Amino acid sequence: MSSMELWYTEKQTENFGITMKINKTLVHEKTDFQELAMIETEEYGTMLVLDGMVMTTVRDEFVYHEMVAHPALFTHPNPEQVLVVGGGDGGVVREVLKHPQVKKVVLVDIDGKVIEYSKQYLPSIAGKLDDPRVQVLVNDGYMHIHEHKNTYDVIMVDSTEPVGPAVNLFTRGFYQGIYDALKEDGIFVAQTDNPWFKAELIQSVNRDVKEVFPIVRVYCANIPTYPSGLWTFTMGSKKYDPLAVNENDIPELDTKYYTPRLHKAAFVLPKFVEDLTK
Ligand code: SAM
């Protein structure tokens, strides 16, 4: 029996990272947009890595995907048309489909290989991408929103960090494009990284979104395999405030992290995070 151990390390800063014991690498290739790997880990199951950054793991993916999808979909009274920018692993789409009012969810990911390999190696996450309510497009999300004005009730940005193909997805122009692609009472939410290593990003996104949307809220969730484990999400809304939702009006869903009680609690921020949103 070999005593050799293989470990995958993600450098989250130049001086800090996480490391995981792995069994085998299922895929490792350069796509047209990024370096992609699917790795079987001991602790977290199969994991998608893009450009050296953990994207999602079978064991903890539910936190992120539920928290991208449900706060906005329970804040909007009738979310029928939903757009997911990025999200090629299919996890956010799976959560969106739990809402019966949703008539159509369009997924726009720039990299078809992410979709292809997620379907093959992450069936518990990507398994709903073939649902009849889902339209999958391989395209730049920045282009898509500028070509679809006044179309969506809710837009979710489940992109990689603001590097490589996602660099445009954290700009003021992108948020204006999102605003224009939303209907007159639309809601947008984006993953906005972690307050320990990306405080300036959270601040700049908050500033830019506040210049575009009348209602801006930030909420948090615990994601163990993401840098620092504390993750933020930024919501911009044209009309509905997530804090005005009555938790008694939120039905219990088949979830493992989001609950009607957690809907508002998630928006209560630790002081050092709250200070980034002022
Ligand atoms: N949950 C992860 C996170 O928070 O970093 C994101 C996972 S999801 C796999 C990220 C997706 O964003 C990738 O599949 C990538 O191809 C996609 N992406 C990056 N830039 C994009 C763009 N400009 N338009 C559409 N999709 C993009």
py3Dmol code that shows the C-alpha trace and the ligand (Angstrom):
import py3Dmol

protein = """\
ATOM      1  CA  MET A   1       0.000   0.000   0.000  1.00  0.00           C
ATOM      2  CA  SER A   2       1.550   3.291  -1.043  1.00  0.00           C
ATOM      3  CA  SER A   3       2.365   5.635   1.861  1.00  0.00           C
ATOM      4  CA  MET A   4       2.490   8.569  -0.580  1.00  0.00           C
ATOM      5  CA  GLU A   5      -0.132  11.273  -0.006  1.00  0.00           C
ATOM      6  CA  LEU A   6      -1.294  13.793  -2.604  1.00  0.00           C
ATOM      7  CA  TRP A   7      -2.601  17.194  -1.479  1.00  0.00           C
ATOM      8  CA  TYR A   8      -4.231  20.089  -3.412  1.00  0.00           C
ATOM      9  CA  THR A   9      -3.321  23.550  -2.095  1.00  0.00           C
ATOM     10  CA  GLU A  10      -5.125  26.760  -3.018  1.00  0.00           C
ATOM     11  CA  LYS A  11      -3.051  29.850  -2.281  1.00  0.00           C
ATOM     12  CA  GLN A  12      -5.712  32.314  -1.101  1.00  0.00           C
ATOM     13  CA  THR A  13      -3.136  35.073  -0.657  1.00  0.00           C
ATOM     14  CA  GLU A  14       0.601  35.079  -1.289  1.00  0.00           C
ATOM     15  CA  ASN A  15       1.044  33.971   2.346  1.00  0.00           C
ATOM     16  CA  PHE A  16      -2.008  31.853   3.177  1.00  0.00           C
ATOM     17  CA  GLY A  17      -3.952  28.960   1.704  1.00  0.00           C
ATOM     18  CA  ILE A  18      -5.916  25.800   2.255  1.00  0.00           C
ATOM     19  CA  THR A  19      -4.781  22.308   1.441  1.00  0.00           C
ATOM     20  CA  MET A  20      -6.808  19.142   0.899  1.00  0.00           C
ATOM     21  CA  LYS A  21      -5.808  15.514   0.637  1.00  0.00           C
ATOM     22  CA  ILE A  22      -6.849  14.206  -2.801  1.00  0.00           C
ATOM     23  CA  ASN A  23      -7.489  10.778  -4.296  1.00  0.00           C
ATOM     24  CA  LYS A  24      -7.251  11.580  -7.982  1.00  0.00           C
ATOM     25  CA  THR A  25      -7.515  14.252 -10.636  1.00  0.00           C
ATOM     26  CA  LEU A  26     -10.435  13.523 -12.960  1.00  0.00           C
ATOM     27  CA  VAL A  27      -9.819  16.334 -15.455  1.00  0.00           C
ATOM     28  CA  HIS A  28      -7.098  18.940 -15.810  1.00  0.00           C
ATOM     29  CA  GLU A  29      -6.988  21.110 -18.952  1.00  0.00           C
ATOM     30  CA  LYS A  30      -6.710  24.625 -20.317  1.00  0.00           C
ATOM     31  CA  THR A  31     -10.019  25.698 -21.823  1.00  0.00           C
ATOM     32  CA  ASP A  32     -10.333  28.743 -24.100  1.00  0.00           C
ATOM     33  CA  PHE A  33     -10.857  30.859 -20.972  1.00  0.00           C
ATOM     34  CA  GLN A  34      -9.254  29.303 -17.887  1.00  0.00           C
ATOM     35  CA  GLU A  35      -7.419  26.342 -16.402  1.00  0.00           C
ATOM     36  CA  LEU A  36      -9.999  23.766 -15.325  1.00  0.00           C
ATOM     37  CA  ALA A  37      -9.611  20.837 -12.930  1.00  0.00           C
ATOM     38  CA  MET A  38     -12.029  18.345 -11.413  1.00  0.00           C
ATOM     39  CA  ILE A  39     -10.395  16.751  -8.358  1.00  0.00           C
ATOM     40  CA  GLU A  40     -11.621  14.018  -6.029  1.00  0.00           C
ATOM     41  CA  THR A  41     -10.878  15.141  -2.445  1.00  0.00           C
ATOM     42  CA  GLU A  42     -11.096  13.025   0.728  1.00  0.00           C
ATOM     43  CA  GLU A  43     -12.890  15.626   2.844  1.00  0.00           C
ATOM     44  CA  TYR A  44     -15.189  17.442   0.405  1.00  0.00           C
ATOM     45  CA  GLY A  45     -15.796  14.984  -2.415  1.00  0.00           C
ATOM     46  CA  THR A  46     -15.434  16.025  -6.037  1.00  0.00           C
ATOM     47  CA  MET A  47     -14.294  19.619  -6.461  1.00  0.00           C
ATOM     48  CA  LEU A  48     -14.240  22.025  -9.426  1.00  0.00           C
ATOM     49  CA  VAL A  49     -11.189  24.304  -9.571  1.00  0.00           C
ATOM     50  CA  LEU A  50     -10.762  27.180 -12.054  1.00  0.00           C
ATOM     51  CA  ASP A  51      -7.460  29.030 -12.414  1.00  0.00           C
ATOM     52  CA  GLY A  52      -6.319  27.517  -9.127  1.00  0.00           C
ATOM     53  CA  MET A  53      -9.406  28.663  -7.175  1.00  0.00           C
ATOM     54  CA  VAL A  54     -11.926  26.331  -5.534  1.00  0.00           C
ATOM     55  CA  MET A  55     -15.253  26.918  -7.264  1.00  0.00           C
ATOM     56  CA  THR A  56     -17.473  24.290  -5.670  1.00  0.00           C
ATOM     57  CA  THR A  57     -17.316  20.966  -3.834  1.00  0.00           C
ATOM     58  CA  VAL A  58     -19.974  18.280  -3.554  1.00  0.00           C
ATOM     59  CA  ARG A  59     -19.958  18.501   0.256  1.00  0.00           C
ATOM     60  CA  ASP A  60     -20.335  22.263   0.932  1.00  0.00           C
ATOM     61  CA  GLU A  61     -21.823  23.595  -2.357  1.00  0.00           C
ATOM     62  CA  PHE A  62     -25.331  23.834  -0.931  1.00  0.00           C
ATOM     63  CA  VAL A  63     -24.435  26.826   1.252  1.00  0.00           C
ATOM     64  CA  TYR A  64     -23.348  29.050  -1.609  1.00  0.00           C
ATOM     65  CA  HIS A  65     -25.962  27.960  -4.153  1.00  0.00           C
ATOM     66  CA  GLU A  66     -28.870  28.297  -1.707  1.00  0.00           C
ATOM     67  CA  MET A  67     -27.645  31.703  -0.512  1.00  0.00           C
ATOM     68  CA  VAL A  68     -27.204  33.082  -4.026  1.00  0.00           C
ATOM     69  CA  ALA A  69     -30.696  31.975  -5.047  1.00  0.00           C
ATOM     70  CA  HIS A  70     -33.230  32.103  -2.191  1.00  0.00           C
ATOM     71  CA  PRO A  71     -32.894  35.567  -0.559  1.00  0.00           C
ATOM     72  CA  ALA A  72     -33.618  37.317  -3.898  1.00  0.00           C
ATOM     73  CA  LEU A  73     -36.307  34.833  -5.020  1.00  0.00           C
ATOM     74  CA  PHE A  74     -38.184  35.217  -1.726  1.00  0.00           C
ATOM     75  CA  THR A  75     -37.820  38.986  -1.831  1.00  0.00           C
ATOM     76  CA  HIS A  76     -39.340  39.351  -5.319  1.00  0.00           C
ATOM     77  CA  PRO A  77     -43.118  38.634  -5.133  1.00  0.00           C
ATOM     78  CA  ASN A  78     -43.314  36.926  -8.535  1.00  0.00           C
ATOM     79  CA  PRO A  79     -39.915  35.955 -10.010  1.00  0.00           C
ATOM     80  CA  GLU A  80     -40.821  34.411 -13.371  1.00  0.00           C
ATOM     81  CA  GLN A  81     -37.836  35.262 -15.588  1.00  0.00           C
ATOM     82  CA  VAL A  82     -34.430  34.592 -13.979  1.00  0.00           C
ATOM     83  CA  LEU A  83     -30.904  35.030 -15.367  1.00  0.00           C
ATOM     84  CA  VAL A  84     -27.782  33.366 -13.936  1.00  0.00           C
ATOM     85  CA  VAL A  85     -24.496  34.875 -15.162  1.00  0.00           C
ATOM     86  CA  GLY A  86     -21.709  32.306 -14.758  1.00  0.00           C
ATOM     87  CA  GLY A  87     -22.836  29.394 -12.617  1.00  0.00           C
ATOM     88  CA  GLY A  88     -21.828  26.773 -15.177  1.00  0.00           C
ATOM     89  CA  ASP A  89     -21.683  24.110 -12.443  1.00  0.00           C
ATOM     90  CA  GLY A  90     -25.497  24.281 -12.337  1.00  0.00           C
ATOM     91  CA  GLY A  91     -25.886  24.668  -8.557  1.00  0.00           C
ATOM     92  CA  VAL A  92     -27.664  28.039  -8.596  1.00  0.00           C
ATOM     93  CA  VAL A  93     -29.998  26.849 -11.387  1.00  0.00           C
ATOM     94  CA  ARG A  94     -30.894  23.789  -9.282  1.00  0.00           C
ATOM     95  CA  GLU A  95     -31.921  26.066  -6.405  1.00  0.00           C
ATOM     96  CA  VAL A  96     -33.825  28.528  -8.652  1.00  0.00           C
ATOM     97  CA  LEU A  97     -35.965  25.653  -9.983  1.00  0.00           C
ATOM     98  CA  LYS A  98     -37.246  24.983  -6.438  1.00  0.00           C
ATOM     99  CA  HIS A  99     -39.417  28.111  -6.899  1.00  0.00           C
ATOM    100  CA  PRO A 100     -42.652  27.175  -8.716  1.00  0.00           C
ATOM    101  CA  GLN A 101     -43.284  30.747  -9.939  1.00  0.00           C
ATOM    102  CA  VAL A 102     -40.086  30.624 -12.036  1.00  0.00           C
ATOM    103  CA  LYS A 103     -41.138  30.093 -15.648  1.00  0.00           C
ATOM    104  CA  LYS A 104     -37.659  30.314 -17.212  1.00  0.00           C
ATOM    105  CA  VAL A 105     -34.088  30.450 -15.986  1.00  0.00           C
ATOM    106  CA  VAL A 106     -31.402  31.403 -18.479  1.00  0.00           C
ATOM    107  CA  LEU A 107     -27.831  30.375 -17.642  1.00  0.00           C
ATOM    108  CA  VAL A 108     -25.094  32.295 -19.464  1.00  0.00           C
ATOM    109  CA  ASP A 109     -21.592  30.912 -18.860  1.00  0.00           C
ATOM    110  CA  ILE A 110     -18.672  31.949 -21.040  1.00  0.00           C
ATOM    111  CA  ASP A 111     -17.051  28.512 -20.841  1.00  0.00           C
ATOM    112  CA  GLY A 112     -18.917  25.509 -22.227  1.00  0.00           C
ATOM    113  CA  LYS A 113     -16.303  23.160 -20.798  1.00  0.00           C
ATOM    114  CA  VAL A 114     -17.366  24.052 -17.246  1.00  0.00           C
ATOM    115  CA  ILE A 115     -20.934  23.045 -18.111  1.00  0.00           C
ATOM    116  CA  GLU A 116     -19.819  19.866 -19.902  1.00  0.00           C
ATOM    117  CA  TYR A 117     -17.528  18.624 -17.121  1.00  0.00           C
ATOM    118  CA  SER A 118     -19.938  19.645 -14.357  1.00  0.00           C
ATOM    119  CA  LYS A 119     -22.675  17.537 -15.975  1.00  0.00           C
ATOM    120  CA  GLN A 120     -20.224  14.621 -16.214  1.00  0.00           C
ATOM    121  CA  TYR A 121     -18.548  14.793 -12.788  1.00  0.00           C
ATOM    122  CA  LEU A 122     -20.918  16.842 -10.581  1.00  0.00           C
ATOM    123  CA  PRO A 123     -24.367  15.291 -11.249  1.00  0.00           C
ATOM    124  CA  SER A 124     -25.703  16.267  -7.785  1.00  0.00           C
ATOM    125  CA  ILE A 125     -24.944  19.927  -8.627  1.00  0.00           C
ATOM    126  CA  ALA A 126     -25.453  20.098 -12.401  1.00  0.00           C
ATOM    127  CA  GLY A 127     -28.267  17.568 -12.644  1.00  0.00           C
ATOM    128  CA  LYS A 128     -31.029  20.124 -13.336  1.00  0.00           C
ATOM    129  CA  LEU A 129     -29.388  21.880 -16.295  1.00  0.00           C
ATOM    130  CA  ASP A 130     -31.530  19.776 -18.635  1.00  0.00           C
ATOM    131  CA  ASP A 131     -34.785  20.834 -16.978  1.00  0.00           C
ATOM    132  CA  PRO A 132     -37.369  22.153 -19.525  1.00  0.00           C
ATOM    133  CA  ARG A 133     -37.477  25.537 -17.742  1.00  0.00           C
ATOM    134  CA  VAL A 134     -33.708  25.999 -18.242  1.00  0.00           C
ATOM    135  CA  GLN A 135     -32.009  27.622 -21.245  1.00  0.00           C
ATOM    136  CA  VAL A 136     -28.205  27.233 -21.261  1.00  0.00           C
ATOM    137  CA  LEU A 137     -26.201  29.736 -23.325  1.00  0.00           C
ATOM    138  CA  VAL A 138     -22.434  29.756 -23.780  1.00  0.00           C
ATOM    139  CA  ASN A 139     -21.645  33.449 -23.980  1.00  0.00           C
ATOM    140  CA  ASP A 140     -20.091  36.395 -22.168  1.00  0.00           C
ATOM    141  CA  GLY A 141     -22.514  37.503 -19.476  1.00  0.00           C
ATOM    142  CA  TYR A 142     -21.435  41.102 -19.988  1.00  0.00           C
ATOM    143  CA  MET A 143     -22.618  40.922 -23.630  1.00  0.00           C
ATOM    144  CA  HIS A 144     -25.829  39.090 -22.750  1.00  0.00           C
ATOM    145  CA  ILE A 145     -27.122  41.641 -20.283  1.00  0.00           C
ATOM    146  CA  HIS A 146     -26.464  44.499 -22.709  1.00  0.00           C
ATOM    147  CA  GLU A 147     -28.478  42.648 -25.382  1.00  0.00           C
ATOM    148  CA  HIS A 148     -31.490  41.892 -23.160  1.00  0.00           C
ATOM    149  CA  LYS A 149     -32.967  45.056 -21.733  1.00  0.00           C
ATOM    150  CA  ASN A 150     -36.006  45.064 -19.423  1.00  0.00           C
ATOM    151  CA  THR A 151     -36.164  41.253 -19.564  1.00  0.00           C
ATOM    152  CA  TYR A 152     -35.534  39.691 -16.163  1.00  0.00           C
ATOM    153  CA  ASP A 153     -37.194  39.751 -12.745  1.00  0.00           C
ATOM    154  CA  VAL A 154     -34.065  38.475 -10.968  1.00  0.00           C
ATOM    155  CA  ILE A 155     -30.433  38.368 -12.125  1.00  0.00           C
ATOM    156  CA  MET A 156     -27.837  36.348 -10.188  1.00  0.00           C
ATOM    157  CA  VAL A 157     -24.140  36.772 -10.857  1.00  0.00           C
ATOM    158  CA  ASP A 158     -22.347  33.545  -9.948  1.00  0.00           C
ATOM    159  CA  SER A 159     -19.023  34.385 -11.517  1.00  0.00           C
ATOM    160  CA  THR A 160     -15.411  33.701 -10.765  1.00  0.00           C
ATOM    161  CA  GLU A 161     -13.333  36.401  -9.060  1.00  0.00           C
ATOM    162  CA  PRO A 162     -12.700  39.649 -10.973  1.00  0.00           C
ATOM    163  CA  VAL A 163      -9.827  38.165 -12.973  1.00  0.00           C
ATOM    164  CA  GLY A 164      -9.610  36.659 -16.446  1.00  0.00           C
ATOM    165  CA  PRO A 165     -13.016  36.337 -18.143  1.00  0.00           C
ATOM    166  CA  ALA A 166     -14.869  37.764 -15.114  1.00  0.00           C
ATOM    167  CA  VAL A 167     -12.952  41.028 -14.818  1.00  0.00           C
ATOM    168  CA  ASN A 168     -15.818  43.000 -16.444  1.00  0.00           C
ATOM    169  CA  LEU A 169     -18.407  41.515 -14.102  1.00  0.00           C
ATOM    170  CA  PHE A 170     -17.407  43.723 -11.178  1.00  0.00           C
ATOM    171  CA  THR A 171     -17.573  47.113 -12.919  1.00  0.00           C
ATOM    172  CA  ARG A 172     -19.963  50.053 -12.655  1.00  0.00           C
ATOM    173  CA  GLY A 173     -20.846  49.568 -16.341  1.00  0.00           C
ATOM    174  CA  PHE A 174     -21.829  45.978 -15.668  1.00  0.00           C
ATOM    175  CA  TYR A 175     -24.119  46.981 -12.805  1.00  0.00           C
ATOM    176  CA  GLN A 176     -25.755  49.617 -15.007  1.00  0.00           C
ATOM    177  CA  GLY A 177     -26.234  46.920 -17.647  1.00  0.00           C
ATOM    178  CA  ILE A 178     -27.779  44.650 -15.015  1.00  0.00           C
ATOM    179  CA  TYR A 179     -30.129  47.463 -13.975  1.00  0.00           C
ATOM    180  CA  ASP A 180     -31.210  47.955 -17.598  1.00  0.00           C
ATOM    181  CA  ALA A 181     -31.685  44.193 -18.168  1.00  0.00           C
ATOM    182  CA  LEU A 182     -33.984  43.994 -15.126  1.00  0.00           C
ATOM    183  CA  LYS A 183     -37.709  44.818 -15.298  1.00  0.00           C
ATOM    184  CA  GLU A 184     -38.921  47.917 -13.413  1.00  0.00           C
ATOM    185  CA  ASP A 185     -39.139  45.997 -10.092  1.00  0.00           C
ATOM    186  CA  GLY A 186     -36.180  43.658 -10.629  1.00  0.00           C
ATOM    187  CA  ILE A 187     -33.595  42.403  -8.158  1.00  0.00           C
ATOM    188  CA  PHE A 188     -29.915  41.549  -8.691  1.00  0.00           C
ATOM    189  CA  VAL A 189     -27.511  39.641  -6.464  1.00  0.00           C
ATOM    190  CA  ALA A 190     -23.825  38.896  -6.894  1.00  0.00           C
ATOM    191  CA  GLN A 191     -21.265  36.934  -4.948  1.00  0.00           C
ATOM    192  CA  THR A 192     -18.864  39.581  -3.622  1.00  0.00           C
ATOM    193  CA  ASP A 193     -16.016  37.583  -2.108  1.00  0.00           C
ATOM    194  CA  ASN A 194     -14.655  37.670   1.448  1.00  0.00           C
ATOM    195  CA  PRO A 195     -14.020  40.540   3.922  1.00  0.00           C
ATOM    196  CA  TRP A 196     -10.684  39.152   5.189  1.00  0.00           C
ATOM    197  CA  PHE A 197      -8.723  39.282   1.940  1.00  0.00           C
ATOM    198  CA  LYS A 198     -10.985  41.267  -0.434  1.00  0.00           C
ATOM    199  CA  ALA A 199     -12.340  44.119   1.719  1.00  0.00           C
ATOM    200  CA  GLU A 200     -11.618  46.724  -0.982  1.00  0.00           C
ATOM    201  CA  LEU A 201     -13.606  44.722  -3.547  1.00  0.00           C
ATOM    202  CA  ILE A 202     -16.631  44.585  -1.243  1.00  0.00           C
ATOM    203  CA  GLN A 203     -16.321  48.342  -0.688  1.00  0.00           C
ATOM    204  CA  SER A 204     -15.986  49.204  -4.386  1.00  0.00           C
ATOM    205  CA  VAL A 205     -18.857  46.935  -5.434  1.00  0.00           C
ATOM    206  CA  ASN A 206     -21.031  48.419  -2.691  1.00  0.00           C
ATOM    207  CA  ARG A 207     -20.204  51.932  -3.852  1.00  0.00           C
ATOM    208  CA  ASP A 208     -20.884  51.140  -7.527  1.00  0.00           C
ATOM    209  CA  VAL A 209     -24.141  49.245  -6.880  1.00  0.00           C
ATOM    210  CA  LYS A 210     -25.375  52.105  -4.655  1.00  0.00           C
ATOM    211  CA  GLU A 211     -24.886  54.482  -7.587  1.00  0.00           C
ATOM    212  CA  VAL A 212     -27.256  52.329  -9.661  1.00  0.00           C
ATOM    213  CA  PHE A 213     -29.831  50.766  -7.322  1.00  0.00           C
ATOM    214  CA  PRO A 214     -32.053  52.479  -4.715  1.00  0.00           C
ATOM    215  CA  ILE A 215     -31.915  49.523  -2.311  1.00  0.00           C
ATOM    216  CA  VAL A 216     -28.571  47.788  -1.627  1.00  0.00           C
ATOM    217  CA  ARG A 217     -28.090  45.097   0.985  1.00  0.00           C
ATOM    218  CA  VAL A 218     -25.140  42.838   1.877  1.00  0.00           C
ATOM    219  CA  TYR A 219     -25.434  39.445   3.523  1.00  0.00           C
ATOM    220  CA  CYS A 220     -23.050  36.685   4.601  1.00  0.00           C
ATOM    221  CA  ALA A 221     -22.735  32.899   4.711  1.00  0.00           C
ATOM    222  CA  ASN A 222     -20.151  30.420   5.947  1.00  0.00           C
ATOM    223  CA  ILE A 223     -18.442  28.516   3.133  1.00  0.00           C
ATOM    224  CA  PRO A 224     -15.570  26.413   4.513  1.00  0.00           C
ATOM    225  CA  THR A 225     -13.737  25.847   1.227  1.00  0.00           C
ATOM    226  CA  TYR A 226     -13.812  29.514   0.139  1.00  0.00           C
ATOM    227  CA  PRO A 227     -11.068  31.964   1.156  1.00  0.00           C
ATOM    228  CA  SER A 228     -11.462  32.812   4.893  1.00  0.00           C
ATOM    229  CA  GLY A 229     -14.718  30.793   5.105  1.00  0.00           C
ATOM    230  CA  LEU A 230     -16.799  33.996   5.427  1.00  0.00           C
ATOM    231  CA  TRP A 231     -18.495  34.955   2.148  1.00  0.00           C
ATOM    232  CA  THR A 232     -20.515  37.995   1.167  1.00  0.00           C
ATOM    233  CA  PHE A 233     -23.289  38.607  -1.307  1.00  0.00           C
ATOM    234  CA  THR A 234     -24.456  42.015  -2.529  1.00  0.00           C
ATOM    235  CA  MET A 235     -28.081  42.582  -3.521  1.00  0.00           C
ATOM    236  CA  GLY A 236     -29.344  45.555  -5.559  1.00  0.00           C
ATOM    237  CA  SER A 237     -33.103  46.055  -5.796  1.00  0.00           C
ATOM    238  CA  LYS A 238     -35.265  48.509  -7.750  1.00  0.00           C
ATOM    239  CA  LYS A 239     -38.277  48.197  -5.466  1.00  0.00           C
ATOM    240  CA  TYR A 240     -38.390  45.333  -2.929  1.00  0.00           C
ATOM    241  CA  ASP A 241     -36.317  45.307   0.282  1.00  0.00           C
ATOM    242  CA  PRO A 242     -35.204  41.852   1.507  1.00  0.00           C
ATOM    243  CA  LEU A 243     -35.491  43.126   5.070  1.00  0.00           C
ATOM    244  CA  ALA A 244     -39.177  43.976   4.531  1.00  0.00           C
ATOM    245  CA  VAL A 245     -40.030  40.320   3.881  1.00  0.00           C
ATOM    246  CA  ASN A 246     -42.115  38.661   6.627  1.00  0.00           C
ATOM    247  CA  GLU A 247     -40.388  35.370   7.410  1.00  0.00           C
ATOM    248  CA  ASN A 248     -43.818  33.833   8.133  1.00  0.00           C
ATOM    249  CA  ASP A 249     -44.630  34.363   4.435  1.00  0.00           C
ATOM    250  CA  ILE A 250     -41.569  32.353   3.345  1.00  0.00           C
ATOM    251  CA  PRO A 251     -42.421  28.665   2.754  1.00  0.00           C
ATOM    252  CA  GLU A 252     -40.015  25.998   4.005  1.00  0.00           C
ATOM    253  CA  LEU A 253     -38.044  24.686   1.026  1.00  0.00           C
ATOM    254  CA  ASP A 254     -35.952  21.565   0.571  1.00  0.00           C
ATOM    255  CA  THR A 255     -32.735  23.270   1.702  1.00  0.00           C
ATOM    256  CA  LYS A 256     -29.792  22.529   4.020  1.00  0.00           C
ATOM    257  CA  TYR A 257     -28.611  26.045   4.866  1.00  0.00           C
ATOM    258  CA  TYR A 258     -31.223  28.720   3.942  1.00  0.00           C
ATOM    259  CA  THR A 259     -34.342  28.950   6.181  1.00  0.00           C
ATOM    260  CA  PRO A 260     -37.097  31.579   6.527  1.00  0.00           C
ATOM    261  CA  ARG A 261     -35.464  32.567   9.861  1.00  0.00           C
ATOM    262  CA  LEU A 262     -32.023  32.851   8.313  1.00  0.00           C
ATOM    263  CA  HIS A 263     -33.343  35.051   5.478  1.00  0.00           C
ATOM    264  CA  LYS A 264     -33.128  38.218   7.612  1.00  0.00           C
ATOM    265  CA  ALA A 265     -30.424  37.016  10.007  1.00  0.00           C
ATOM    266  CA  ALA A 266     -27.968  36.683   7.107  1.00  0.00           C
ATOM    267  CA  PHE A 267     -28.158  40.453   6.582  1.00  0.00           C
ATOM    268  CA  VAL A 268     -26.972  41.135  10.149  1.00  0.00           C
ATOM    269  CA  LEU A 269     -23.265  41.745   9.549  1.00  0.00           C
ATOM    270  CA  PRO A 270     -20.227  41.522  11.829  1.00  0.00           C
ATOM    271  CA  LYS A 271     -19.046  45.085  12.594  1.00  0.00           C
ATOM    272  CA  PHE A 272     -15.889  44.844  10.433  1.00  0.00           C
ATOM    273  CA  VAL A 273     -18.029  43.777   7.472  1.00  0.00           C
ATOM    274  CA  GLU A 274     -20.751  46.346   8.119  1.00  0.00           C
ATOM    275  CA  ASP A 275     -18.061  49.052   8.080  1.00  0.00           C
ATOM    276  CA  LEU A 276     -17.224  48.057   4.486  1.00  0.00           C
ATOM    277  CA  THR A 277     -20.781  48.878   3.384  1.00  0.00           C
ATOM    278  CA  LYS A 278     -20.944  52.411   4.775  1.00  0.00           C
TER     279      LYS A 278
END
"""
ligand_1 = """\
27
SAM
N -19.181 29.930 -6.870
C -17.972 30.313 -7.579
C -17.354 31.547 -6.951
O -18.001 32.170 -6.098
O -16.210 31.854 -7.332
C -18.309 30.527 -9.034
C -18.592 29.222 -9.709
S -19.056 29.272 -11.366
C -18.331 27.815 -11.897
C -18.087 30.587 -12.061
C -18.325 30.664 -13.541
O -18.211 32.005 -14.012
C -17.325 29.849 -14.382
O -17.978 28.721 -14.933
C -16.842 30.831 -15.449
O -16.712 30.222 -16.729
C -17.951 31.864 -15.411
N -17.585 33.168 -15.980
C -16.473 33.901 -15.761
N -16.517 35.046 -16.489
C -17.701 35.031 -17.174
C -18.335 35.927 -18.081
N -17.756 37.085 -18.455
N -19.561 35.592 -18.571
C -20.163 34.421 -18.203
N -19.608 33.518 -17.350
C -18.387 33.830 -16.850
"""
view = py3Dmol.view(width=600, height=400)
view.addModel(protein, "pdb")
view.setStyle({"model": 0}, {"cartoon": {"style": "trace"}})
view.addModel(ligand_1, "xyz")
view.setStyle({"model": 1}, {"stick": {}})
view.zoomTo()
view.show()
